[in-house]
Every structure is written in C-alpha cells, then in structure tokens.
Amino acid sequence: MNFDYSDDEKAGFAAFERLCRDKIAPRAAELDRSDYDKAVAILRGSFRALAEFGYLGLGHSEEHGGSGKPLVEGVVYMEELGRACAATFLSTGASMGLCGGPIKAFGTPEQKTRWLPALISGQAVGCLGLTEPGCGTDLSAIKTRARRDGGGWVLDGSKTLITNAPICDAAVVLAKIGTADNDEETGMFIVERGTAGFSTGKPFAKMGYHGSPTGELFFEECRVPAEALLGDAGDGFAQAMGVLQHGRAGISAGAVGLAQACLDEAVKYARDRQAFGRPISKYQEVSHKLADMKMLIDTGRLMTRHAAWLADTENPDAGVMASCAKVFTTEAAVKCASWAVQIHGGYGYLSEYPVERLYRDAKLGEIGEGTNEIQRVLIARDCLARWGA
Ligand SMILES: Cc1cc2nc3c(=O)[nH]c(=O)nc-3n(C[C@H](O)[C@H](O)[C@H](O)COP(=O)(O)OP(=O)(O)OC[C@H]3O[C@@H](n4cnc5c(N)ncnc54)[C@H](O)[C@@H]3O)c2cc1C
C-alpha cells in the first residue's frame, strides 16, 4: 500500500482544491440558508462546475465521459468536496455513486449509454431508493413490489428519506419481485421521471444538509419496460448491499472533509479570540482539543484510503474495512464538530459561523448508508468469523 500520490495526481488534487475553495465553499452557507428554489439553483450550478472539472465522472469509464480513476484517488477529491460543502458532497454522491454506481456495475450497454453520460455531465440528477416508511436498516421488509406484466413490470409502493428525490431525473429503486408464496426475490429498477405512475413528494424540512433535497418516491401502477430491470431478476438485494459497501469509503471521505473543515475553523478562531489578555489557543484546554481533532482526522483519512485501496485491489477485507472507516470517521466528524462549536463559545451557536452548520450536518454520517449500529454488527460478525473458532 503506497499513498504517495504521483505528481500528476497531486496536481489534480491541487486544481480541485482551488475549485472547491473558489466556487463551492463560498456558497455553502448560502446554500444552507436559501429557500428551496434558490438552493436547487445553487446546487445545479455546483453540479455543472463539478461536472466540468470531471468530478462527477471520477470512477466512471472514459467511454461514458468519466476519467476511470481508482477509488484511492477518488476519496481525496471527495474529502475536498466534503470539506468545502457537505450538502453538495451528499447530493453529488447520491447522483454519481448511489444512482450511477449500480448502473455502471450492473447495467446493460444500453442502460449505461442512456444514463451515465447524462449523470456524469450533470445534465441529469440521480437518486437511489432503498429506504421505505416502514424500514431502512431491515431492507428485507420492503413493501414496494414489481410484478411482471406482459413484456415489462408494474411497480407499486413508496420510498422515503431519499437524497435528491425532489429533483431526480432517474431513480434506481429496490423492489420485491417475488410472488405471495415466495416473498424473497428482489430486483433493482431504473425509473425515469415522467413515467406514468411515478411521482416525487415535497422536500422534507430537516436538521442539516439543507442544500441537499430529501424526499419521497411514489409508484402507483407504474409501468416500466423489461429494460428497466438492472442485471438479473433476483439480484436486487445483493446489488443494493454492494452499492452501499462501495459507497462507504466515499461517505468516510466526506466525513473526514467535514471534520477537517471543523479543524480549519477552530484553528482560525482559537488564534484570533482573546480571553484574559491572550489568544484562547494558548490555553491547554483549547489547544488539546485541536490536537485531538488532528489525530482523529489523520487516522480517519488513513482508514479511508486503506478501505479504498482494498476496494480497488478487490481484497476480501474491503467490506469490513469500509465499515470500520465509516463508523470511525463519521463519529470523529461529530466529535470534531462539537469541539469546534465549543472552541467558538457562544458564537459557535450562531448561524453566522460555519461551525453551527457543520455541527448540524455532521450527525447524518452516523445514520445514513447503514447506521453505525449495523456497521458494528457487521464488523463484530467479521471478527467472530475470523477468530471465533
Ligand atoms: C438526510 C437523509 C438522506 C438519506 N438518503 C437516503 C437515500 O438517498 N437513499 C435511501 O435509500 N435512504 C436514504 N436515507 C435513509 C437512511 O439510509 C436510513 O434512515 C437509515 O438506513 C436508517 O434506517 P431507518 O431510518 O429506517 O432506521 P431504522 O432501521 O428504523 O433504525 C432505527 C434505529 O434502530 C437501530 N437498529 C435497527 N436495526 C438494528 C439491528 N439489527 N441492530 C442494532 N441496531 C439496529 C438503528 O441503528 C437505528 O439506531 C437518508 C436519510 C436521511 C436522514
């Protein structure tokens, strides 16, 4: 394992850092506070800028407009975007990774040609619909059904808490396809906005990530052609687990970026703010928080890059390391955000300071894409399988 990136790679990272610093970060607070229409306009502008840079096609093949970069390189870009604006990171990740990822992995050449160039160029926005009103962690309990009808399928059901749902052009959706006698079979379908019987709900009001719209997907007698099915009928659940596992290194990178933003803000404030005639950074209680943040961030960064490298090399440990990185980095981000607010004292509680937004945004990492409780279940299961005999 060698994380000494080449000069070309470092030049790419530096160019992306400039884009994030000049174009994305300056609008993060505005994105957070704007009403829905304005926020969507800002977000779409960021999608375009990121597409132009090539960010939306990082892991996708050149044939479809991507750059085919390995994940170990991709996570460096993702961290930078997470540092600049968590909401933009989340929405682009849902479109390029959660929606584009399964199309890339399981799609037919026609499905890839139809959707990947559009997602990679930012002309289309995608989402992934797994969670339902009655279940999120336990996806075996989903109620959305697809029944065979003539040459195609008819979908009925709903999805909730879906990133990008209100603005999506395409949704990849998990549904049961079994009969009443055999309820276990599942499939993933690509459903296009405009399909009769497919609609989306209003965006939810939520604690953080205000700039990334979250909502519902509804399917009522929604007829889709046979070509809407991704891969083989029956593979849906395994496909969904694969997508989530692959995505965990990305979520970890975003969490490291968010934690780094907390440290950036905390250092600036601790240097400037005076108490008892000295900068507060001179007090050990403050400076030790900075040191602890630095250690959490660097450890999380290493775990993320390690998990990405394992995924790139198709190492069997990739899944468990992605879970470890996801838990560690998202909990580190919550701690760093809390300490950054604490270092700001009362001002940290005001919306005027970025740490207030970072504190609200940090929490989602512990919940999304497989809660940290269920990650610990998976990690412990792996330990027991290795060393339990
Ligand atoms: C802003 C936002 C964006 C989201 N984006 C998407 C998206 O794009 N696509 C999508 O499909 N979903 C999305 N989600 C949904 C998210 O993935 C789910 O909220 C998450 O998987 C948890 O599911 P749940 O909310 O149903 O909680 P539940 O599954 O009901 O869990 C509730 C609590 O019980 C715990 N728990 C449940 N089962 C176990 C167990 N076996 N062992 C130990 N603890 C357990 C959980 O860890 C949690 O603490 C999003 C959510 C939010 C808030």
The ligand as an ORCA input file, in Angstrom:
! r2SCAN-3c Opt
* xyz 0 1
  C     -30.814     13.211      5.012
  C     -31.008     11.760      4.716
  C     -30.697     11.270      3.452
  C     -30.940      9.934      3.130
  N     -30.702      9.480      1.859
  C     -31.087      8.233      1.507
  C     -31.014      7.791      0.144
  O     -30.529      8.519     -0.728
  N     -31.496      6.556     -0.167
  C     -32.030      5.709      0.772
  O     -32.466      4.626      0.410
  N     -32.092      6.100      2.088
  C     -31.641      7.321      2.465
  N     -31.729      7.728      3.775
  C     -32.273      6.818      4.755
  C     -31.206      6.182      5.647
  O     -30.409      5.323      4.881
  C     -31.954      5.453      6.783
  O     -32.519      6.463      7.610
  C     -31.046      4.543      7.578
  O     -30.662      3.437      6.797
  C     -31.738      4.014      8.841
  O     -32.986      3.480      8.532
  P     -34.283      3.948      9.369
  O     -34.298      5.430      9.364
  O     -35.471      3.237      8.839
  O     -33.995      3.494     10.856
  P     -34.342      2.063     11.476
  O     -33.881      0.970     10.586
  O     -35.754      2.046     11.906
  O     -33.397      2.071     12.768
  C     -33.724      2.836     13.940
  C     -32.624      2.585     14.977
  O     -32.567      1.168     15.304
  C     -31.252      0.684     15.069
  N     -31.305     -0.690     14.566
  C     -32.140     -1.198     13.608
  N     -31.867     -2.475     13.396
  C     -30.825     -2.824     14.215
  C     -30.094     -4.022     14.454
  N     -30.333     -5.153     13.792
  N     -29.094     -3.979     15.365
  C     -28.820     -2.844     16.039
  N     -29.486     -1.663     15.858
  C     -30.473     -1.668     14.958
  C     -30.650      1.618     14.025
  O     -29.231      1.574     14.042
  C     -31.218      2.961     14.466
  O     -30.460      3.475     15.512
  C     -31.448      9.050      4.131
  C     -31.708      9.538      5.422
  C     -31.503     10.870      5.712
  C     -31.821     11.354      7.091
*
